[in-house]
């Protein structure tokens, strides 16, 4: 569904969830199970990222320590470089582990995130019809309901959605998914403040773990610079 369609839907289908004319949900009506994530793809992505990151960490560490070992004297600078490259590898591993373990903030089913169900959802469940016939998103009173997870996402205003409806390029689209969340096709979960799904980590990136990712990338760059500095020091010392 395009952003323009979502913005138009938010204006044309505005209804308050607290109104008394909400559909009555039958007591025997049960929600279907959540969609299954693509575990195989996620594990493959995580393994690929871990192997590439480990290879880079080993290469930077070996280059730094190996270059320093070629020097005849042990200066304070060489000791600092050795400690620095090992610390960078440890911090990078800690950030990778945090990204793997920290929940990106997936919207879980609860009474707060599922009640009340939209009328279209109640009708589909009562008639035992598949949810595939419905659009992925239903908008009511500025709130977005995911028909895949069957949960309400973060509340937004109609003004926000109406403003986004006039944009189609990637930057406003990124702003839209950060504002309204996104249903990840790999993880099969709704994630608020969504920044993207990392193909090298096998998990979604949101406001809850993006800082770990930033530090992880920074440690990679610093590790490269540390290894490069150690090589330059060796050539500089040998030219004397």
Buried (B, 14 or more C-beta within 10 A) or exposed (E): EEBEEBBBBBBEEEEEBEEEEBBEBEEEEEEEEBBEBBEEBBEEBBEBBBEEBBEBBEEBBEBBBEBBEEBEEEEEEBEEBBEBBBBBBEBBBBBBEBBBEEEBBBBBEEEEBBEBBBBBBBEBBEEEEEBEEBEBBBBBBBBBBBBBBBBBBBEBEBEBBBBBBEBEEEEBBBBBBBBBBBBBEBBBBBBBBBBBBBBBBBBBBBBBBBEBBEBBEBBBEBBBBBBBBBBEBBEEBEEE
